[in-house]
Amino acid sequence: MLRITELRLPLDHAPDALRPAIAARLGIDEVDLLGFTVFRRNYDARRKTAIVLIYTIDCEVAGEAAVLARLADDRHVRPAPDTRYRLVAQAPADFCASQRPRPVVIGFGPCGIFAALVLAQMGLCPIVLERGKAVRERTKDTWGLWRKSVLNPESNVQFGEGGAGTFSDGKLWSQISDPRHLTRKVLEEFVKAGAPEEILYVGKPHIGTFRLVSMVEKMRAEILALGGDIRFGQKVVDLLVEDAPGGERAAGAAPGGGARRQVRGLVLAGGEQIRTDHVVLALGHSARDTFAMLHSRGVYMEAKPFSVGFRIEHPQSLIDRARFGPNAGNPILGAADYRLVHHAKNGRSVYSFCMCPGGTVVAATSEPERVVTNGMSQYSRAERNANAGIVVGISPQDYRQDRGASGPVSPLDGIAFQRFWESRAYALGGGAYHAPGQLVGDFVAGRHGKAVTREFGSVLPSYKPGVTLTDLAEPGNESLPAEVLAAIREALPAFERQIPGFAMADAVLTGVETRTSSPLRITRGKDYQSLNVAGLYPAGEGAGYAGGIMSAGVDGIEVAEALGARMIAGGSG
């Protein structure tokens, strides 16, 4: 099997143009092309009037060795890699019936789903504990916030089956290094669960919330069929840890150089204890009470950078024209997206985050009387507006609570920082989970008081329960830190130079976006275990090791492999 990369054809090429193009690229007769599949299809839209499709093709040819020898200097023709997934170990057939403690996965978002799935496929019959509800019940609760301003703190955009990724654009691409092709494993499992097969080859695949719901249910069913146990409404409130003097050292540099303690079990909110020596922490980035519990139990963690900002909305048609010119609306291209970065004079980096073509801005809080925004799209990406986070990077020193102190920043300080600005947003929105917003023209001009526009223009915000136009930068009552506001105010006209119309006067900013990533990292060693608690496997977004559905899924697979191989080999942690 050969792989051809960078095979370029016009956007409007004929359906049967690929076969002769492949033969011509290899310098062979078409009769010697025995078969081919499209591994990836992307596009180059730098010339809007001549957009080109870029294919990666896997093909079978007669005389493959001779073709490879003849094209040895061509870096775009190589043997196709083997992308098949293979389990790293397999448990004995009687494992589930034995009395050995089973592995426990805390959280059932993308990371927890794939950790549990791989553990189940290895024959280890995992127990999954999810504090929220099953996905369809959870969807009803989420709509309760959006339509009726009623928040369920345990069942919302952040908590419940499928995790935060269920109410997102369903983006299925990542920039992580992937030498083992684990992203292919993630995509193939999604297709098996009902995702369209096109996600296997389009350059920027996505699914959308409605399809994700049924897919999550099918993946749950497979885990159950393989002997797993999935329990909803099960909040972990304590970690049972045993001191182990002289015990095993961490594979990484353990804090203080001492022996790791050993996890021995968990305590649920109802009082039940579960005995286990192996725990995957797939918490998600909003499990703030669980982070506090882990910190109180001495689990090693560190403060880390994250970003805060607003959501911005434009007409999707504006973005399509700016990116695709006369080819806007082409069904192969779909709704256009963008990625923007600006380095502000005050040293802050401003960038677009989680861009949702043809989508909506959604209420994503998990705590009472706080406002958090995020973006979501359905598979069709057919809503009127485009939206994206416009966010600014901040460091632990920016958010440390003991101002003027030196030394490490508390890993819980980022949570306190997020909560402060989320509460401010709730107040600025006027309560009932309405979000504060401002027209871009007013924000860029720095208008305050009576000069602030109180009616929407051509862009109607999509956030529900609703958006209250206000002054996002009112001196003394700012919606975000002053340095963040200044950086965004400078960046919007700069983005206008890349996308004409981006700084249009009646585009809408909606606040606040505070949960771009976890504010802390539950640090682990090379063996994927906590640096100071053996048997504890921090994973995914909440632990600071992923950002998005794909990277979280891959991290879940890798953690499950490390845990599973160790269990099957008889390791204690």
N, C-alpha and C positions, 0 to 999 in steps of 0.2 A: 504494500500500500504506500502510495506517495502522497505527500502534502505539498500543494502549491499555495503560496501566499502572495498577496498583492496582485491578484488577477483583476484588472480594472475594465469595467464595461460601462457604457453610457446608462444613465438612469432609465431611459426609455428603450433599452435593448429588447429584442424579441424574446419570447419565452424559450425558444429553441436555440438561442445564441450561445449558451454556455458550452455545449458539447464541442462545437467547432473551435471555440476560443481556447478550450483546454488542450485540444489536440494541437492547435497551432502553437500554444505556449510551450508544449513539450517537444514539438517538432516531429510528431508522429501522425500516421494516418488515423482517421476516425475509427476505422475498423479495429485498430489496436487499443482503443480506449474501451476497456471491458466494463467499466461502471464507475460512477462517481457520486459523492454526496457533498452537499454544502455544509461545511463545518462552521463557517462564520460569514455573515454578510454585514458590511458596514457601508458608510458613505463618506465621501469627501465633498463638502459643500463650500469650500473656499471660493470657488467660482460659481456664483449663484445661477448664472445662465447656462452652466455646463457641469451640473452635478454628476459625479461619477460614483458608481457602486463598486465596492472593493470586496472581493471574494477570497475566502480561504477554502480550498477544495481538497478533499481526500479522494483519491482515485486509484483504480486498479488498471494496470496497463500490461500488455504483452511485452516481454523482454525488459522487465523493470530494472534489472541490474545494469543492462546496457544503457538505458535511459539515464540512470543516476550517474554512471561513469561519464557519459557524454556531457552532462550538465553539472559536473562536480564543482565548478566555480560559480554556480548560480545559487546564491543563498536563499532564494525563494522557492527552490525545489529540493525537498529533503524527504527522507523516510518519514511516514506519518507516525507520531508517537502513539503508544498504547495508553489510552485514556480509561481503560476498564478499571473499576474499583474492586479491590480484593480485601477482605477482612484480614486483620493482622493476627487474629487468633480465634479459636472457637472453644467454647466451654464444653465440658462433658455433657452428654445427653441428659443426665440425671440432675443437673445443677439446680433447676427450679424446684425439684422435689426434695432436695437436700435441706439440711438445717442451716446452711451457711447464710450469713447476713447478705442480703441483696444490695446492690448499689442503689443510691437514692439520687434523683435529679430534682433540684429545687428550681422551679420555673419552667414554663412550657411555651416560651417564645421560640423564635427560630433556632437559637442555640440549644435550648433544652429539648426541642423536638428532635433535632439531629443527634444530640448526645444520646437521648433515649432510644431512638431508632437504631443506631449503630450498636449500642449495648444489647438491645433486643435481638438484632441480627447475629450477634456474637453468642447468643444463648444465655445471657446473664439476667434476664427477667427483671429489668429495673422497676423501681417504684418512683413514680413522678408525683411531686407535690406542687400544686398550683394554687396560689391563694385566691385567684379569681374564679370566674365561672367558665363553663363550656362556651364555645365561641358563639353559638346562636343566642343563648341567654345573655351573654356579655354584649352582643350587638344591640339588644333591646335596651340594656342599661345605658350604653353609650349614646343611643338616640334619645334617651331620656334627658341627658344633659344638653344635647344639641337642640332639642325641640321644646323642652319644658324647664330647663335650668335646674334640673334635679341631678345631683352628683351622688353616685355610689362609690365611696372611697376604695372599695375592694373589687369593683367591676367597672372598668372604664377603658379609655384608650391605652393606658399603661398596663393594667392588670387584667389577666384572663388568658384563656387559651389562644395561642397564636402570637401573643405579645404585642408590643407597639407596632410591629411590622404589618399587622393585619389591617390597621387603619393608616395606611401610607400609600405611596404610589406603587408599592410592590416592585420596586426596582430590583433587578436581578443581575446587576453587574458590580464589579469591585475592582480595585486597583491593587489588591494584595498579591504578593508573590505566590504562585501556585504550581510548584514543580511537580506535584503529584496529581494534578488535575482533579482536586477535590471539588472545585466548583462544578465540574461536570457531574460528579456524583449528586450534588445538590440539585442541579437542573433535572437530571434523569429521575430522581425521586419525585420532584414536582410534577413532571410529565406523567409519571405513573399514577400520581394522585389526581390527575385531571387537568393539569395546565396545558395550554396549547403547545404543540410540538415546535412551533416557531421559536420558542424561548431557547431551544438548543442551538440556533444558528444566527438569530438577529443580533446585531452589534450591541444594542442596549435593550435587552429584554425586560419586560415588566408584566405584571399580572393584574393588579387592581384588587380592591377589597372584596367585591362580591365573589370573585373566583377563589380568592384565598380562603374564604370561609369554608367552602365545600372541600377544598384541598386539605386543609388542616384536619377536618373531620376524618378524611380517608387515611391520613397518616396516623392519626390516633388509633383508628381501627386496626392498622397493620401492627402497631406496637402491642396492642392488646392481644391480637391473634398470635403473636410471637411469645406471649407469656408475660408481658409487661403489665403494670398496674398503674392506672392514672387516677388520681384523686383530686377533685376540685374543691374549692373552699377550704383548703388546708394551709393555713399560714404557719410558717416556722417561726417560733418566738425564742428559741434557745438552742444552743449548740453544746452537746456534751463532749468535753475534751478531757483526755487523761494525760496527766504529766508522765513523761517517759525519760527519767534521768539516764543519761548514757545511751539514749536511743539513737535512732537513725539521723544522720545529718542531711540537710537539704542538698539537692543536686546543684542549686544555685548558691549564692552567698547568703546563708541564713543570717538574719540580724543578730549581732552579738556572737556569731559563730557557735551557738549552742545547739543542743539536740532539739529536734522537733517534737512537740507533743503529738498525740494521736487522737483523731476524732473517733468517738465511740457511739454517737447517736444524736438524735434530734428530739426536740420537744415541740409539739403543736399547740396552737392556741387553746384547744379543748382539753389540754392536759396529757394527751397521749404521747408516749415516748416510742420512738422507732430506733431499734438497735441496728447500727450499720457502721462499718469501718471505711466506707467509700462514699463521698458526697460530691456531686457536681453542683457548683454554685452558678446557675444560669439565671441570675436574678433580674436582669434588665436594669436600666440606668435610673429608675425611679423608686427602687425598693429602699427608701430612705430609712425606715424603721429597722429593716434587716441589717443595713450597713451599720447603724448605731449599735445593734445587738452584737454583731461580729466584732466591732471595735471594742466593746466592753469586755468581750471574751478574749481579747488580746490577739486576735487574728491580725497579722501584719498587713497594713495597707498604707498607701501614700496619696497625698494630694496630687492632682494632675491638672494640666491646662484643659479648658473647654472654651466654648464660644457662646455669646449672647447677642441678640439683635431683634429684628422685626421680621414679619412676613410682608412681602410686597406683591401687589396684584396689578396686572396689566391685561388688556384684551389679548387673548391667545392669537388672534389674527395679526396683531402688531408683531409679536415674536416670530410668527411664521414668515411674514414678509421680510423681516430683518435678516433671518437666517437663510431662507430659501428663495427669496426674490420671486421670479415668475413661476417657480416650481412649488410655491406654497400650496398646500392642499393635496399634493401628490400622495396617494394612499400608501406607497412604499415608504415614504419619509414620515408620514404621520404628523402628529403635533410636534412642533420644534421645541427643543430645550436650549439651555445655555449654561455656561460656566464662566464666572467672572471673578476677578481678583483685583484689588487695588491696595497699594501700600501707602497709607496716609502719612502726612507730614509729622503727625505726633508719634509715629513709630508703630501704629496699630495696623494690622492686616485685616482688610474687609473682604469678604468673599460670599458668593452665593452658595446656598446650602440646601440640599434636598429639594431641587427644583421639580415642580409638579406641573407638567403641561396639561392644559385642559382639565384642571382639577379644582379643589376647594381648600380653603383654610379651615382647620378644624380645632375645636376646643379639646385640649389634651391634658388638662389638669388631672391630678389624682388626689388632691388635698382640698378640703373645704376653703372657700373664700380666697382662692388663688386662681389667677388666669395664666394659662400656658397655651401657646399656639403651635401648630404643626401643619404639614401639608399632606393632602391625599388626592389620589386620582383613581378613577375606575379604569378598567381595561380599555375602554373606548377612548379615554382622554378627550371627551367631547364637550366638557363644560366650557362656558364662555371665557373664563379667565385663566391665565397662567399665574402661578404663584411660586415664590421661592423664599427661603430665609435669606436675609441680608444680615450677616453676623460678623462679629469682631472677636478675635482671639483674646483671651485673658489668661493670666498666669496665676498660680497659687499666691504669689506675693500681692497681686491685685485684690484678692478676695480674703486674705487672712483677717481674722476677726480680732486678734490681739495686735492692733496697729502699733508699729514702732518696735515690736519684739523681734528677736533674731531666732535663728534656728529653723527647724522644719515646720511647715505649716500643718496644722491639724487636718487630717483627711476628711473631717466632717465640716470644715469651714466652707467648702464650696456649696454644700447643701444649705447652710445658713444664708449664704449670699443669694442663691437661687430663690429661696423662700421670701427674702426681703423684697426682691423685685417682682415676684409673682403676686405678692400681697399688694404692692403698690399698683400693679396693673389692674387688679380687681377693684381697687378704690377709684382709679382713674376712669375705669369703664362704667362706674356707677352702680356696681353690684350686679347680682343675678347672673354672674359669669359673662356679662357683656365685656368685650375687649376694648381697650382704648385704641383709637386710630387717628391718623392725620393724613391729609392730602400731601403728596410729595412736593408740590409747589410751595405750600406753606412751610413745610419742614426745611426744605433747602434754603428758602429765603429767611428762615429764622423768625417767622412771625409769631407774636405772642398776644395774649389777651384778646381784645375785640377784633384784632386783625385776623384771627384764625377762622378759616372757613368752617361753617357748621352744617353744610349740606354737601352730599356727594354729587360728583359730576357724571362723566360718561362711564366710569368704572364703579360698579356696585360691589361692595365687599361680599364675599361668600361665607364668612365666618358666622356660625350660629352658636349661641343664641342671638348675637347681634353685635354691632360695632358702634361705639360712641365716639364721634369726632371730638377731639380735644387737642391740647397742646402737649405733645410728647416730650418736649424739651423745656417746659416751664421752669424758670430758675427757682431752685429750692424745692421743686416738686417734680423732678425729672423722672421719666419712665425707666431710664437706664443710666449708668454712670456717665458723667459729662464727657469723658474721653471717648467713650463708645459712641455717643451721639455725634460728637465732632467728627469722628472718623467716617461714620455713615453719611453725614451731611456732605463731606468732601467727596466720598466715593460715588454718590449717585450721578453727579454731572460727568464724572470720569466714565462711568458705565454707559452713559448716553452716547459717548463717542464710539463705543463699540456696538451698541444696539440703539439706533435712532428711535427716539420716543421713550426710552427707558425712564428718563426723568420728566415725563409728561406731567403737567401740573395736577391733573386729577387722578393719577395713579394713587393707590391707597397703601399706606403703611399700617399694619396691624400688630399690636404688641401683646405679649412679649414672647420671644423664642428664647428659652433658657435651657432647654434639655437637649442640646445638640449631641452631647455625649456624656458619659459618666464623669462626675467631678472628682472621682478617685480611682485608684487602681489597687485591687487586692492582689498584691504582687505574688508571682509564682516562680518556681525554679524551672530548670530545663526539663524536669520530669513532669511538668504541668501541675505540681502540687504546691499548695501554700508554702511560703518560705519557712513558716514556723509551726504549721499544723499538718502533720502527715495524714493522708487520706482525704484531704480537702482540696478540691480541684476548682479553682476560680476560672470562670469561662464567660465568653461573650461580652456584650456591651457593658453590662453592669460592673463587671470586674475590670473593665478598661482594656479589653483585648479584641474588640471588634467595633464596627461602625456600619450597620446596615444588615439587611437580610442575608446576603451572600457571605460576608465575612463572619457573621455570627454563626451561620450554618457550618461553615468550614471549621471554625474554632470548636464548635460542638463535636464534630467528627474527630478532630485531633485529640481533644480531651478524652472522649470516650475510648479511643484507641489506646491511649496511655493508661487509663484506668483499667480497661478490660484486659489488656495484655498483662498488666501487673497482677490482677486478681487471678487470672487463669494460670499464671506462673506460680501463684502461691505467695506473692508479696503481701506484707501487712498493710502497706499504704498504697 
